[in-house]
Amino acid sequence: MILAGDIGGTKTVIGLFDEVANRLQSIREETFPSQDYCSLEEILNQFPGLDSRLPIRAACFGVAGPVIEGKSKVTNLPWDLDEPGLAEVLGLPRVKLLNDLEAMAYGMLHLEPTDLCVLQPGLTCKGNIAVIAAGTGLGEAILYWDGERHHPFATEGGHTDFGPRSDHEVELLRYLQREFSSVSYERVLSGPGLFNIYRFLRDSGVATEPEWLRTRLAEGDPSMAISEIGLAGNDPLCANALDLFVSIYGAEAGNLALKAFAIGGVYIGGGIAPKILAGARGHVPLRDTFTRAFTDKGRFADLLRSIEVKVALNPHAALIGAAHCGLRLVGGRA
């Protein structure tokens, strides 16, 4: 049995998996609000059934933050993690920590076809794959193709400098520079990033913020409200914010595809893309906005048009990836 986890700034998902007929099968899973806990160990102590009666062979956790020599400080949580400490708590010979996007990249290799929505059809090529995911933050990873198999590795590409592509985006950059010492892509491509874009448009006079919207944004998660209202077409300010967000998202996905030479495809993960781009609820104009920005790369536009782009609909891709990495620790076959 494999213990796996997906540790994020908003929520932490813990799951147990068992190897059945050369495949990993989810046995138990529970979600915890990360901000309500002081440590991962506290969550593990509350995970039901996690005791000595379970034959756990390995544990692996995807972490929203850099992992260096088996240690990690979660980017949006005051948690410090290390492999030996977790191994002692769990009574296991070894525990593995992965960057959450590295875990998600593992997971993309094991999703079912029904777990994916094609945004842009492309050529079927064996090669590197790029993974990008906007959620609480912005994560990026690469699946390197060695000629026989893919090898995931993490990056911190979401924290690279935001590169504006138009006068309008230059104004956005200058607006955010007044508030942040460094404006990374995560400052615009994330849940909080969508709200940053909205504030920029509001304060720039693109449209007036009605009183009912101001009240709605103050009552809960403003980014979620902006997304829902923008998709419904109930307010021009929200719709414009969503359109600019998606355009920048597509452009940065294209940047990553070029840097990774991702002829094997691009996977879009995270919690935002399935809501605004994929499936039956996918907003067609926004999908077009994404693909236009993705392919708008001058002399390399034709290359970008040849790359297949998919959205992962399964919200547990990182958890699945962490479980498969855990299985590798014990020489499993799945």
N, C-alpha and C positions, 0 to 999 in steps of 0.2 A: 504494500500500500504506500502511496506517495502523498505527502502533505505539501500543498502549494498555496501561495498567497500572492495577491496583487495589491500593493500598498500605495495608496494615493493620498493626496492632500485632502480630498473630500471623503472618500470611503476606502475601507480595506475589506477585501474579499478573501476569505479563507476557504479552502476546499480540500476534500479527501478524494483521491483517485485510486482505482484498482486496475490492474492489468488483466483484461479479459479477452481471450482469443487474439492476442497480439495487438490489442487496442486499449487505450486508457479510457476508463469509464468513470464518470463522476458518481461518487457515493453520497457525499454530503457537502453542503455549501452554505455559508452564511456571510451576510454583509454587515459590517460595523461602521458607524460614523467615526471617522478617524479623529476628528477634533475632540471627541468625548473621552479619549483615552490618552494616558500619559506615555504609553509605550506599546510596542508590538507584543511584548511579553504579557502585558495585561489583557490584551485581546485573546492571545492564545490560551490563557488560563480560563477564559469564558467560552471558548469554542467547545460546543457539546460533544462529549464522547472522546475527547482527546486525553486518553489515559493509557496506562501500561498494557491494557488488554488488547489494544490495537497493534497489529504487526507493521508499524510504519518503518519503511526501509530507508527513506531519504526525505529531505525537505528542501524546497527551493522557493524563494520569494522574489518577485519583481518589485523593485523599489523606484518610486518617482524621485530620482536623484542619482548623482554619479556614485559608482561603486569602485573603490580603489583598494586593492589588496584585502578584499573581504570585509571592508567597512564602508558604511554609507551614512550620510546625514540627509534625511529626507528634505527635499527642497522646500516644501510648503508645510512642514510639520517640525516641531521641536524634538524629533526622535533621532537618537543615535543608534545605529544597528551594527553588529559585528557577528560574523559567522561562528566563532568559537563560543561566544556568549549564548547565542540562540541554540547551538548544539547542546550546550550544557543544560539549558532550560528544558529542551525536548528529549534529552537523554539519547541523542543520536551521535554516531561517529562523525558525521559531517553534515553541514547545512550550507547551501549555496545561495548567495545574493546576486541578483542580476539587476541591471537597469531595467525599468519597466518597459521601455521600448524594445530592448533586446528580448525580453520575455514575450512581448507582443509579436515580435518578428518570428520567434520560434512558433508561436501559436498560429500565425498566418499559414504556415506550411501544413497545418493539420486541420484547417477548417473545411467544412463540407461545402460543395458548390452552392447549396441553398443559403449558406451563411454570407454570401458575397453578392454585391450588386455592381454590375459593370457600368461605369460612367462613360468610359471611352473605349470602344473596341480597339484592339491592336494586333500586331503580329505575334504569333506564338514563337517566342525565342527562349532559349536557355541562356540565362545570364544573370547579372546582379539584379536584385529587387530592392526598391526603396520603400520605406514605411514611414508615414508621417501621421501624427495624431494630435488633434487639438481637443483639449478638455479643460481640466483645472489649470493645466499648463500646456506647453507645446513640446512634444517629444518627436525625435527623429532617429531612425536606425537604418541599417543596411544589411541585406542578406547577400553576402559575397558568394559567387558561384565559382568553384574550383575546377569545374569540368565534369564533376560527378555528383556533387551535392552542394547544398547551400549552408553557409556558416554565418549565423547572426552576429553582429557586433554593434555595440552602442555608440551613440554620439551625443554631444550636447549642442547640436545644431540649432535647437530652438532658442538658444541664448546668444546667437550671433546677431550682429547689428542689422536692424531693419533697413532695407534698401528701398526707398520710394521710387516709383516708376513714372510719376506724373507730378505736375505742379500741385494738384490736390493732395497727393500723398506726401509731398514735401511739406505742405502746410500741416498735415497730420503729425509728421515727425517733429516739426518745430513746436507744435502744441504740447506734445508729450515730453519734449526735452525740458520744458519749463517745470515739469513735475518729477521726472526721473533723470538721474545722472547718466544712465545708459538706456537707450531704447532698443530693446531686442525684439525679435519677431514674436516672442511670447507675450510682449506687451500689447500686441494687436491680434494675435492668433491664439486665443484661449477664451474661456468664459469671461474672466475679467477684461480681456482684450476687446471683446465685443462691446462691453460697456464703455471702455475707453474711446472706441470709435464713435459710439453714440454721443458721448459727451462732447467730442470734438465737433461733430456735425451740429449738435444743438447750440454750442457756444459760438459756432461760425455763422449762425443764422440761416442754415440750410432750410430749416422749417421750425415752426414754433412748437414748443412742448406744451400740450394741453394739460389742464389741471388733473383730469382723470388719469392720464399717463404718469404724471409726476407722483401721484398717490400710489399707483400700482407699482412703480419702481421702488418706492420706499417701503413697501409692505413685505417684500421677499427678495428672491434672487433676481436682480435687475436684468442680468444677461438672459436668463430663461424667459423673462417677460418680453424682452426686446425680440427674441427669436420667435416666440409664439405670435406676438402682435404683428411682426413683420411678415411672417409667413401667411397670416390671415389677410394681410393687406389693409389692416385697420388703422394704420398711421404711417404717413410718408417718412417721418423721421426714423422710425424703426425699420421700414423697408429699405431706406437708403443705407442705414448702418449695416444691415444684413448683406446687401449687395456689395458694399465695399469690403466687408469682412471676407466674403466668398471669393472676390477677385484677388485679394492678397493671399488667401489660402491657396488658390490655384497657382498663382505665380511662384510661391515658395515651394509648393510640391514640384513644380517644373524645375526650379533651381536644384532641389535635392536629386531629382532624376538625372540632371546633367552631371552633377558632382559624382554621383554613384555610377554613372553610365548604366542606368537601370533599364536595359533592354528587356529584362525578364518581367518587367511590370512595376507598377506603383500601387501600394495598398494604403488606403486611407482608414485609419482607426480612430479611436476616441469616441466620446459620447456625443459630439456635436454633429459630425457628418451624417450619421444615419437619420437624424431628425430633419435636416434641411436639404440633403442631396439625394438620398437613396430611397428605394422602395416605393410603395404606393403613395406615401406622404411626400416624396421628393418633389421639390419645387422646380419645374422644368426650366424657367428662365435662370434660376440660380445655378442649375447644372450647366447650362450653356455659358454662364459667366465664368464658372470654374474652369471649364475646358478651354475657353478662349484665352484666359490668363495663363493656363498651363502650357499651351502651345505657342504663346507669343514670345518666341525666343529668336527672332531674326533669322539668321542663316541656319539655325538648328530647329526651326519650326517643323520641318518635315520629319525629323527624327522624333520630336515630341509627339507628333500626330500618330506615329507608328507604335507608340508605347501603350499597352493596355493599362487602364486605371480602374481600380475596383474599390468599393467601399465595403468594409467589414461590418456586417449587420449583427454578428454575435458579440455582445458586450463583454464576453469572458475570454477573448482571444489571449490576453496577457496571462490570465490564470491557466488556461490550457497550455500555453507555452512554458510557463514555470513548471507545470506538472511533467511535461515531456523532458525538460532539462533535468528535473529531479530523477526521472527514470534513467537518463543517461549516466547519472552518478553511480547507479548500481548495475550498469550494463544491461538494462532492459532493451527490448526490441521494438517497442511501439514507435 
